[in-house]
């Protein structure tokens, strides 16, 4: 029992530190909308604005005016985007090479997924370390390094163009 208690304490600590998942809400309509159904309560999102929700630990049913979406439960650290109106586009970039390759070897970002114009919900499949507008962490313990990046909708016509846009935004999201 003496060895089990520290193990149980560690597991409880790690599970508690998961912090839930993150959701970015983009209001692509021409009017301010009140988003209802969030654990933190209702929140107003201005036209063209992005609102970040952290710590989601269950699925949520959201409503904003005539728009609604069911966001499924995500693994701790997961990330999703709700593009109200479907007029904003996002790419899930994989920046793993920037952390794993030696500095003298050129690294490339990869596209792990996209939210294209007309689509309203994107749920990442891996842990997301940065939501749109956030910086990547300075260090990483290994595994996939994913970030959600807002891009012009024209960039989502092909994976190659999307990757080029994600790499262009790298300067904005790299740690300082």
ZAPA-679925 format. One record per residue: residue number from 1; residue in one letter; x, y, z of N, C-alpha, C in turn. Coordinates in nm, 3 decimals, m for minus. Each point is the difference from the previous one (the first is absolute). Example, Ala and Ser with C-alpha at 12.3 -4.5 7.8 and 13.67 -1.06 7.14 Angstrom:
# residues 2
REC    i  aa      n_x      n_y      n_z     ca_x     ca_y     ca_z      c_x      c_y      c_z
REC    1   A    1.319   m0.569    0.780   m0.089    0.119    0.000    0.090    0.120    0.000
REC    2   S   m0.035    0.105   m0.072    0.082    0.119    0.006   m0.077    0.109    0.073
END
This chain:
# residues 176
REC    i  aa      n_x      n_y      n_z     ca_x     ca_y     ca_z      c_x      c_y      c_z
REC    1   X    0.082   m0.119    0.000   m0.082    0.119    0.000    0.086    0.126    0.000
REC    2   X    0.120   m0.008    0.065    0.089    0.115    0.006    0.042    0.049   m0.136
REC    3   X    0.022   m0.091   m0.096    0.039    0.039   m0.136   m0.119    0.044   m0.082
REC    4   X   m0.116   m0.050    0.031   m0.119    0.031   m0.078   m0.047    0.144    0.022
REC    5   X    0.011    0.050    0.123   m0.047    0.135    0.029    0.071    0.107   m0.085
REC    6   X    0.135   m0.001   m0.010    0.064    0.101   m0.086   m0.043   m0.015   m0.147
REC    7   X   m0.018   m0.122   m0.046   m0.044   m0.023   m0.137   m0.139    0.058   m0.023
REC    8   X   m0.093   m0.027    0.092   m0.136    0.051   m0.012    0.002    0.153    0.006
REC    9   X    0.082    0.056    0.086    0.012    0.146    0.010    0.052    0.058   m0.131
REC   10   X    0.102   m0.063   m0.060    0.055    0.047   m0.126   m0.103   m0.007   m0.111
REC   11   X   m0.072   m0.111   m0.011   m0.101   m0.016   m0.105   m0.110    0.105    0.018
REC   12   X   m0.044    0.021    0.124   m0.102    0.100    0.026    0.049    0.138   m0.041
REC   13   X    0.126    0.033    0.032    0.059    0.128   m0.037    0.005    0.015   m0.151
REC   14   X    0.047   m0.102   m0.071    0.012    0.009   m0.145   m0.136    0.011   m0.067
REC   15   X   m0.098   m0.074    0.047   m0.134    0.008   m0.057   m0.057    0.139    0.025
REC   16   X    0.020    0.051    0.120   m0.049    0.133    0.033    0.069    0.110   m0.078
REC   17   X    0.123   m0.024   m0.045    0.074    0.101   m0.075   m0.031   m0.003   m0.148
REC   18   X   m0.087   m0.092   m0.043   m0.035   m0.007   m0.140   m0.058    0.130   m0.050
REC   19   X   m0.069    0.071    0.088   m0.053    0.130   m0.035   m0.113   m0.003   m0.100
REC   20   X   m0.048   m0.116   m0.035   m0.108   m0.006   m0.097    0.048    0.037   m0.139
REC   21   X   m0.096    0.028   m0.085    0.028    0.035   m0.139   m0.027    0.148   m0.022
REC   22   X    0.038    0.050   m0.116   m0.021    0.141   m0.035   m0.090    0.011   m0.122
REC   23   X   m0.076    0.107   m0.002   m0.089    0.029   m0.112    0.018    0.145   m0.039
REC   24   X    0.021    0.024   m0.128    0.004    0.136   m0.053   m0.131    0.024   m0.073
REC   25   X   m0.066    0.111    0.031   m0.127    0.035   m0.064    0.024    0.125   m0.083
REC   26   X   m0.023   m0.009   m0.130    0.015    0.115   m0.090   m0.138    0.044   m0.046
REC   27   X   m0.030    0.129    0.019   m0.128    0.054   m0.045    0.019    0.059   m0.139
REC   28   X   m0.046   m0.074   m0.100    0.013    0.044   m0.138   m0.123    0.071   m0.052
REC   29   X   m0.089    0.038    0.089   m0.120    0.073   m0.042    0.026    0.150    0.011
REC   30   X   m0.095    0.078   m0.044    0.014    0.146    0.005   m0.055    0.063    0.127
REC   31   X   m0.036   m0.081    0.098   m0.055    0.055    0.124    0.058   m0.071    0.122
REC   32   X    0.001    0.069    0.113    0.045   m0.063    0.124   m0.098   m0.112    0.036
REC   33   X    0.055   m0.110    0.047   m0.083   m0.115    0.037    0.029   m0.040    0.144
REC   34   X   m0.103   m0.045    0.070    0.017   m0.055    0.132    0.003   m0.151   m0.013
REC   35   X    0.111   m0.060    0.040    0.018   m0.145   m0.006   m0.048   m0.057    0.133
REC   36   X   m0.096   m0.091   m0.007   m0.057   m0.063    0.119    0.039   m0.146    0.002
REC   37   X    0.012   m0.055    0.122    0.030   m0.141    0.016    0.141   m0.030    0.046
REC   38   X    0.080    0.104    0.022    0.137   m0.018    0.046    0.002   m0.025    0.151
REC   39   X    0.094   m0.079    0.049    0.010   m0.021    0.144    0.017    0.130    0.079
REC   40   X    0.066    0.100   m0.061    0.022    0.128    0.065   m0.121    0.092   m0.007
REC   41   X   m0.106   m0.046   m0.068   m0.120    0.081   m0.019   m0.001    0.059   m0.140
REC   42   X   m0.089    0.094   m0.021   m0.012    0.064   m0.131    0.112    0.101   m0.020
REC   43   X    0.038    0.017   m0.125    0.105    0.096   m0.033   m0.037    0.068   m0.132
REC   44   X    0.026    0.130   m0.007   m0.027    0.075   m0.122    0.127    0.001   m0.086
REC   45   X   m0.019   m0.027   m0.129    0.113   m0.001   m0.093   m0.031    0.099   m0.112
REC   46   X    0.086    0.100   m0.016   m0.018    0.105   m0.100    0.020   m0.058   m0.141
REC   47   X   m0.055    0.069   m0.102    0.020   m0.046   m0.138    0.149   m0.007   m0.034
REC   48   X    0.042   m0.109   m0.059    0.139   m0.019   m0.040    0.093   m0.036    0.113
REC   49   X   m0.051   m0.005    0.123    0.085   m0.027    0.117    0.013   m0.150    0.026
REC   50   X    0.102   m0.032    0.076    0.031   m0.137    0.041   m0.005   m0.006    0.151
REC   51   X   m0.071   m0.096    0.054   m0.008   m0.019    0.145    0.057   m0.137    0.035
REC   52   X    0.087   m0.005    0.102    0.063   m0.125    0.042   m0.069   m0.053    0.126
REC   53   X   m0.029   m0.130   m0.002   m0.056   m0.068    0.117    0.098   m0.110    0.036
REC   54   X    0.042   m0.003    0.126    0.094   m0.103    0.045   m0.066   m0.086    0.107
REC   55   X    0.053   m0.118    0.016   m0.044   m0.087    0.109   m0.128   m0.076   m0.025
REC   56   X   m0.039   m0.019   m0.127   m0.120   m0.080   m0.029    0.026   m0.144    0.039
REC   57   X   m0.087   m0.055    0.081    0.018   m0.137    0.045   m0.118   m0.089   m0.035
REC   58   X   m0.092    0.052   m0.081   m0.113   m0.080   m0.046   m0.048    0.057   m0.133
REC   59   X   m0.090   m0.070   m0.064   m0.056    0.053   m0.124   m0.088    0.119    0.035
REC   60   X   m0.016    0.090   m0.097   m0.084    0.118    0.023   m0.090    0.022   m0.122
REC   61   X   m0.122    0.045    0.027   m0.095    0.040   m0.105   m0.008    0.151    0.006
REC   62   X    0.047    0.065   m0.107    0.009    0.145   m0.002   m0.103    0.060   m0.095
REC   63   X   m0.044    0.119    0.036   m0.097    0.073   m0.083    0.040    0.146   m0.001
REC   64   X   m0.007    0.061   m0.118    0.028    0.142   m0.016   m0.095    0.052   m0.107
REC   65   X   m0.106    0.069    0.042   m0.101    0.046   m0.094   m0.064   m0.120   m0.068
REC   66   X    0.001   m0.002   m0.133   m0.059   m0.112   m0.074    0.100   m0.112   m0.027
REC   67   X    0.122    0.013    0.052    0.105   m0.098   m0.022    0.014   m0.091    0.122
REC   68   X    0.028   m0.126   m0.025    0.023   m0.093    0.112    0.098   m0.107   m0.044
REC   69   X    0.064   m0.062    0.100    0.096   m0.106   m0.027    0.013   m0.087    0.124
REC   70   X    0.024   m0.127   m0.021    0.032   m0.093    0.108    0.148   m0.031   m0.011
REC   71   X    0.076    0.041    0.101    0.144   m0.027    0.002    0.021   m0.126    0.083
REC   72   X    0.056   m0.105   m0.061    0.016   m0.126    0.074    0.105    0.012    0.111
REC   73   X   m0.004   m0.095    0.091    0.101   m0.005    0.104    0.135   m0.029   m0.065
REC   74   X    0.101    0.074    0.042    0.135   m0.017   m0.055    0.092   m0.050    0.110
REC   75   X    0.109   m0.058   m0.040    0.101   m0.043    0.097    0.063    0.123    0.064
REC   76   X    0.053   m0.013    0.121    0.069    0.114    0.062    0.107    0.055   m0.094
REC   77   X    0.001    0.130   m0.015    0.096    0.063   m0.089   m0.048    0.011   m0.144
REC   78   X   m0.114   m0.059   m0.030   m0.054    0.007   m0.135   m0.042    0.141   m0.036
REC   79   X   m0.026    0.022   m0.126   m0.041    0.133   m0.045   m0.103   m0.007   m0.109
REC   80   X   m0.091    0.097    0.001   m0.106    0.006   m0.101   m0.024    0.146   m0.036
REC   81   X   m0.067    0.019   m0.114   m0.037    0.133   m0.047   m0.145   m0.004   m0.044
REC   82   X   m0.077    0.098    0.044   m0.135    0.021   m0.052    0.003    0.131   m0.077
REC   83   X   m0.018   m0.009   m0.131   m0.002    0.118   m0.086   m0.146    0.033   m0.027
REC   84   X   m0.055    0.091    0.081   m0.140    0.038   m0.015   m0.016    0.071   m0.134
REC   85   X   m0.084   m0.053   m0.085   m0.020    0.056   m0.133    0.088   m0.065   m0.105
REC   86   X    0.102   m0.074    0.042    0.086   m0.073   m0.093    0.082    0.087   m0.092
REC   87   X    0.029    0.124    0.041    0.073    0.090   m0.090    0.149    0.014    0.032
REC   88   X    0.046   m0.065    0.107    0.142    0.004    0.036    0.061   m0.138   m0.022
REC   89   X    0.126   m0.003   m0.033    0.067   m0.126   m0.029    0.122   m0.018    0.091
REC   90   X    0.026   m0.125    0.034    0.106   m0.033    0.093    0.071   m0.126   m0.045
REC   91   X    0.127   m0.012    0.040    0.079   m0.118   m0.030    0.058   m0.052    0.131
REC   92   X   m0.003   m0.130    0.017    0.073   m0.061    0.111    0.138   m0.033   m0.054
REC   93   X    0.099    0.076    0.046    0.137   m0.019   m0.045    0.075   m0.092    0.093
REC   94   X    0.083   m0.084   m0.058    0.087   m0.089    0.077    0.142    0.058   m0.009
REC   95   X    0.051    0.046    0.116    0.131    0.065    0.006    0.104   m0.089    0.067
REC   96   X   m0.024   m0.130    0.002    0.085   m0.094    0.070    0.145    0.010   m0.044
REC   97   X    0.025    0.011   m0.130    0.138    0.005   m0.051    0.080    0.116    0.059
REC   98   X   m0.066    0.111    0.029    0.070    0.116    0.055    0.054   m0.028    0.140
REC   99   X   m0.056   m0.099    0.067    0.044   m0.035    0.134    0.094   m0.121    0.000
REC  100   X   m0.013   m0.086   m0.100    0.075   m0.126    0.001    0.127    0.001   m0.084
REC  101   X    0.004    0.079   m0.106    0.118    0.000   m0.088    0.108    0.091    0.056
REC  102   X    0.126   m0.034   m0.026    0.110    0.090    0.041   m0.015    0.135   m0.072
REC  103   X    0.050    0.107    0.060   m0.017    0.134   m0.057    0.057    0.017   m0.141
REC  104   X    0.100   m0.081   m0.037    0.062    0.016   m0.132   m0.075   m0.074   m0.111
REC  105   X   m0.107   m0.071    0.035   m0.080   m0.070   m0.101   m0.132    0.076   m0.016
REC  106   X   m0.034    0.041   m0.124   m0.124    0.076   m0.021   m0.123   m0.083    0.039
REC  107   X   m0.087    0.062    0.077   m0.124   m0.066    0.043   m0.116    0.054   m0.083
REC  108   X   m0.104   m0.081   m0.010   m0.121    0.041   m0.070   m0.121   m0.027    0.087
REC  109   X   m0.099    0.086   m0.015   m0.128   m0.025    0.064   m0.078   m0.096   m0.090
REC  110   X   m0.096   m0.068    0.058   m0.088   m0.087   m0.077   m0.144    0.039    0.034
REC  111   X   m0.091   m0.033   m0.088   m0.142    0.026    0.023   m0.063   m0.126    0.055
REC  112   X   m0.059    0.012    0.120   m0.066   m0.115    0.063   m0.151    0.003   m0.023
REC  113   X   m0.053    0.115   m0.037   m0.143    0.012   m0.026   m0.035    0.145   m0.033
REC  114   X   m0.121    0.020   m0.057   m0.043    0.134   m0.039   m0.147    0.019    0.027
REC  115   X   m0.036    0.124    0.030   m0.139    0.044    0.005   m0.015    0.098   m0.115
REC  116   X   m0.074   m0.042   m0.102   m0.012    0.080   m0.122   m0.123    0.090    0.005
REC  117   X   m0.005    0.094   m0.092   m0.114    0.091   m0.009   m0.129   m0.082   m0.016
REC  118   X   m0.102    0.040    0.074   m0.128   m0.071   m0.003   m0.011   m0.108    0.106
REC  119   X    0.114   m0.042    0.057   m0.002   m0.097    0.109   m0.003    0.075    0.132
REC  120   X   m0.063   m0.061    0.100   m0.017    0.074    0.125    0.068   m0.063    0.120
REC  121   X    0.036   m0.128   m0.006    0.062   m0.064    0.117    0.120   m0.083   m0.041
REC  122   X    0.108    0.021    0.073    0.121   m0.082   m0.018    0.044   m0.047    0.137
REC  123   X    0.025   m0.130    0.011    0.049   m0.058    0.124    0.132   m0.069   m0.030
REC  124   X    0.108    0.046    0.064    0.132   m0.059   m0.021    0.005   m0.142    0.053
REC  125   X    0.093   m0.076   m0.055    0.013   m0.140    0.040    0.113   m0.024    0.099
REC  126   X    0.086    0.098    0.018    0.113   m0.009    0.093   m0.008    0.115    0.100
REC  127   X    0.087   m0.003    0.098    0.010    0.110    0.095    0.041    0.126   m0.076
REC  128   X   m0.064    0.111    0.031    0.029    0.127   m0.065    0.071    0.090    0.101
REC  129   X    0.120    0.045   m0.035    0.080    0.080    0.092   m0.023    0.149   m0.013
REC  130   X   m0.059    0.044   m0.112   m0.029    0.142   m0.019   m0.128    0.016   m0.082
REC  131   X   m0.089    0.080    0.052   m0.123    0.036   m0.070    0.032    0.118   m0.092
REC  132   X   m0.091    0.038   m0.091    0.026    0.113   m0.088    0.041    0.125    0.079
REC  133   X    0.108    0.063   m0.044    0.049    0.121    0.064    0.094   m0.024    0.118
REC  134   X    0.020   m0.125    0.038    0.090   m0.031    0.111    0.136   m0.045   m0.052
REC  135   X    0.100    0.012    0.085    0.136   m0.042   m0.035    0.022   m0.146    0.038
REC  136   X    0.089   m0.064   m0.072    0.042   m0.136    0.032    0.086    0.002    0.126
REC  137   X    0.003   m0.109    0.075    0.086   m0.003    0.120    0.148   m0.002   m0.039
REC  138   X    0.086    0.046    0.093    0.145    0.004   m0.025    0.060   m0.139   m0.012
REC  139   X   m0.051   m0.093    0.077    0.055   m0.136   m0.005   m0.115   m0.099   m0.008
REC  140   X    0.037   m0.123   m0.034   m0.101   m0.103   m0.022    0.060   m0.134    0.038
REC  141   X   m0.075   m0.080    0.072    0.049   m0.129    0.048   m0.006   m0.113   m0.099
REC  142   X   m0.038    0.025   m0.122   m0.006   m0.105   m0.102   m0.142   m0.024   m0.047
REC  143   X   m0.012   m0.066   m0.113   m0.130   m0.026   m0.059   m0.043    0.115   m0.090
REC  144   X   m0.119   m0.011   m0.056   m0.047    0.104   m0.092   m0.014    0.136    0.067
REC  145   X    0.042    0.105   m0.071   m0.014    0.138    0.046   m0.098    0.068   m0.094
REC  146   X   m0.123    0.015    0.047   m0.106    0.053   m0.086   m0.043    0.138    0.045
REC  147   X   m0.040    0.082   m0.098   m0.055    0.133    0.026   m0.110    0.027   m0.102
REC  148   X   m0.103    0.071    0.044   m0.107    0.043   m0.090    0.029    0.142   m0.044
REC  149   X    0.000    0.022   m0.131    0.041    0.128   m0.058   m0.110    0.049   m0.094
REC  150   X   m0.038    0.128    0.015   m0.096    0.057   m0.093    0.072    0.039   m0.128
REC  151   X   m0.060   m0.035   m0.115    0.058    0.029   m0.130   m0.109    0.058   m0.091
REC  152   X    0.039    0.070   m0.107   m0.101    0.043   m0.098   m0.067   m0.124   m0.060
REC  153   X   m0.128    0.010   m0.028   m0.071   m0.117   m0.052    0.057   m0.050   m0.133
REC  154   X    0.058    0.089   m0.079    0.063   m0.042   m0.126    0.115   m0.098    0.026
REC  155   X    0.058    0.005    0.118    0.113   m0.088    0.033   m0.044   m0.144    0.021
REC  156   X   m0.128   m0.023    0.020   m0.045   m0.137    0.027   m0.042   m0.076   m0.126
REC  157   X    0.030    0.055   m0.118   m0.035   m0.070   m0.123    0.089   m0.122   m0.024
REC  158   X    0.120    0.001    0.060    0.087   m0.117   m0.011    0.086   m0.009    0.125
REC  159   X    0.043   m0.121    0.029    0.086   m0.020    0.117    0.134    0.072   m0.017
REC  160   X    0.052    0.004   m0.122    0.129    0.066   m0.025   m0.008    0.150    0.027
REC  161   X   m0.108    0.064   m0.045   m0.017    0.144    0.024   m0.023    0.024    0.149
REC  162   X   m0.080   m0.085    0.064   m0.026    0.014    0.144    0.130   m0.012    0.079
REC  163   X    0.085   m0.096   m0.037    0.129   m0.018    0.069    0.086    0.124   m0.016
REC  164   X    0.002    0.059   m0.118    0.079    0.121   m0.023   m0.049    0.113    0.089
REC  165   X   m0.131    0.015    0.015   m0.055    0.105    0.087    0.034   m0.028    0.146
REC  166   X   m0.008   m0.125    0.040    0.032   m0.035    0.139    0.147    0.033    0.028
REC  167   X    0.087   m0.031   m0.094    0.142    0.032    0.019    0.023    0.151    0.002
REC  168   X   m0.078    0.076   m0.078    0.015    0.147    0.003   m0.043    0.057    0.135
REC  169   X   m0.095   m0.063    0.066   m0.046    0.050    0.130    0.091   m0.045    0.113
REC  170   X    0.096   m0.086   m0.028    0.087   m0.055    0.104    0.070    0.112    0.079
REC  171   X    0.041    0.106   m0.068    0.067    0.110    0.070   m0.090    0.063    0.105
REC  172   X   m0.131   m0.002   m0.023   m0.095    0.059    0.093   m0.029   m0.089    0.120
REC  173   X    0.021   m0.131   m0.015   m0.037   m0.091    0.109    0.119   m0.065    0.068
REC  174   X    0.122    0.023   m0.052    0.119   m0.055    0.065    0.018    0.062    0.137
REC  175   X    0.052   m0.079    0.094    0.025    0.057    0.132    0.105    0.111   m0.007
REC  176   X   m0.012    0.097    0.088    0.098    0.109    0.004    0.107   m0.031    0.099
END
